[in-house]
Amino acid sequence: MHIVEPGVPHHICTRGNNRRRLFSYPYEFRQFLKLLKDSLVRCNCPLHQVTVMPNHVHLIATPPEKDSLSEAMQLCLQRYAQRRNKRKNASGRLFEERFWCDPLTTLESLEAITLYSDSNAIQASLVDHPADHVWSTCAIHYGQPERTQVPLDMWTPSAWYSSLGPDAPLLYEERMNAYINGRIPDWVASECAPSRAWHHLLTDGGFDAQTDRQRAEIEKRSLRPRTRRILIG
């Protein structure tokens, strides 16, 4: 039995079967984002973060019911695979048999996974600046939604991102600066460790020793197989 915590943000990852390439052209990335948006809306799952890479996808979404994520992802992945196979006159499994997700029950985990996923393209050496990856919400969080192909109306601020500044206007400068500089409000500090190396990552496009250690810790906590990882779909 798959266990999902309704009302809690989840980090979701899906990959190409045998690490095969999923997206080669801009129209394929756009098609996937459209299908993902439609599926999440149909299942009432707000999206807080997404990064579409050539052979895998990271996203953070909140399911209202225990089966909502499974239904949304199955609908999106099946529809995309059918369209891609038809277009290429191909057959066979496109995605891995299962995708996995983890509930993000603290502001600290929301921070870690948001920053990790938003910077995925720079970690893979696809871009020089994380906000340059147009198939990610990084530019939205960075305060420049015009730089991304992810529709702004597809995105809902997470509790962690909202904690960085006032709600109105939506992309308020204080919130954006806090995201860029890794500054966490005092009332959050006891729960959410600041990630000050994020400023170096965004402004210089590189990683210092502190960032390398942080990346290793995030990977250790969130991306390696462990007993609490939940496979669904």
N, C-alpha and C positions, 0 to 999 in steps of 0.2 A: 504494500500500500504506500503510495507516494504521499508525503506530508508537506504541505505548503501552508504558510501562516497568512491567512487572509488579513488584508489591511496593512501588511508589512512590506516594505520595498524588498525586491529580490534581485540579485545579480544573476543574469542569465547568459549563457554562452552556448553557441552552436557552431560546429565546424563542418567543413566539407569532408565527405567520406574519404578516408585514407589521405586526409589533408589536401584533397583536390581543390582546384581553384573554383570559386563560386561566382566571382564577378570579374569580368575582364574589361567591360566598356561602361562609360558613364550611364547609358540607358539601362544597364542591368542593375547598377547601384540604385538608380532612381526607381526602377520597378520594384525592387525589394523594399525600399523605404515606403512606397505607396501601399504595398501589400501588408507590410508590418503595421502601418498606421491604421489601415482599414480593420485589420484583425484585432488590434488592441482596443480600438474604439468599439467594435462589435462586442467585445468581452469586458468592456468598462475597466480596462487596465491603464491607468495613467503612466506615461513614459517620462522618466526623469533623466535618462542618459542613453545614448546609443553611439556606437562606433562600428561602422561596417568596413571590414578589412577584406582583401582579396580572397582569403580562404576561411574566414571566420567572422563572427559577429558577437560583440558584447552589448548588453543593454541592461538597464535598471528599470523595473516597472513594478507597480503595486497591484496585486490581484485582489479583487473584492471578495472572491469565493475561492475555495481550495482547488477547484478545477479550472479556474479562469486562465491561468498561465498556460496550462497544457492545451486547452482549447485554442487559445490565441496563437500559440507557436505552431501547433499542428496545422492550423488553417493557413497561416502565412507560409510555412516551409513547403507544404504540399502544393499550394498554388504556384509558388515560385518555381519549384522543381518541375512541375508539369509544363509550365510555359517555357522554361529553358530547354528541357528535353525535346519539346515539340519544335522549337526554333532550330535546334541543332540536329534534329532527327536522331536523337540519342535515346538510350534507355538505361535503366539501372538506378541505384540509389545515389542521390546527389549529396545529401547530408548524412552525417553520422546517424546511426539508428536512434540514439537518444541524445537529447541535449540535457544540460544540467543547470541547476540553480541553487543559490544559497540565500537564505533570508538575511537581510542586513538590519539587525535589531538595534544598533546603536548609531549615534551620529558619527562616531569614530569610523565604523565600518563603511558608512555611506560616504564619508570623506575619502577614505583610502581607495575604494573601488571607483568612485567618480574620477579622481585624479589619475588613477592607474589606467582606466579605460579611455579617458579623454587624451591621454598621452601615448596610447598604443601605437599610433602611426610613427611617432618620432622614435619610439623604442625599436621599431622595425626598420628604421632608417628610410622611410618613405618620404618624409618631409623634414625641413629644417626647423620648423616651428610647429608645435602641436595644433595651433589654430589654423594652420594651412591645410590640414586634412579636411576636405570639404564634405566628407561623409561621416562627420562626427558632430556632436553637440558642443565640442570644445569652444568653437567660436561664439556660440550662444552664451555659454558661461563667461566667456571672455568679454562679452558686451558688444560683439560685432556680428550679429546674426546674418548680415548680408554676405558674409564670407563663407557661409555653409550652404550645402544643398539640403540639409535637414530642415523641413518646414517648421517655422516657429510655432505654429498652431498644433504641432505634433508633440510639443514639449511641455511638461509641467514641472516647475521647480520642486526639487526634493526638500525634505525638512531641513537637511543640512545646508543646502544652498540658500534657502529662505532665511536661515538663522544668521547669515552673514550681513544682512542689511534690511532696510524697510521694504515692505511689500509694494509700495506705490512710488513711482512708476515701476513696472515689472523689472526692467533692467536698470535699477538704480545704481548710480556710480559707486556708492559706498559698498554695495554688495559685490560689484565687479572687482573693485580694488582689493577687497578682502579675499576673493577667490585667487586673484593673481599673486598676491603677496603672502598668502597662507595665514592671514591674521584671523584669529577666531575670537569672537566676543567673549568677555569675561565670564558671562553666565553659562557659556558652553564649554569653557576651558577645562572644567573638571571632568567632562565626559569625552571631549574630542581633542586629541593631541594636535597642536599646530603642525603644519607641513611647510615650514619656511623655505625648504629647498625648492618648492614649486615656483618661487619667484625666479630663481636661476634658470629653471627649465623653460619658463615662458619667455624671459627676456633675452637669454643667451642661446637658447636652443641646444643646451648641453647638459651633462650630468656631472656634478662634483662628487666627492667621496660620500658625502652625506646622502645625496640622492641615490647613489648606487646601493647604499645600505638600506635605504627606505624601500627601493624597488624590490630588493631581495626579500625584505620582510613582508611586503604586500603579496608577492608571489607565493611565499611560504604559507601565508595565512589564507589566501583566497583562491589560488589556482591549482594547487597540487592535490592529488587524491587524498581524501580523509574520510573518517567515518560519518561526519555530519553532512557531507555533500549529498545532495538530493538529486537523483536522476529522475526526470519526468519526461513524458511525451511518448 
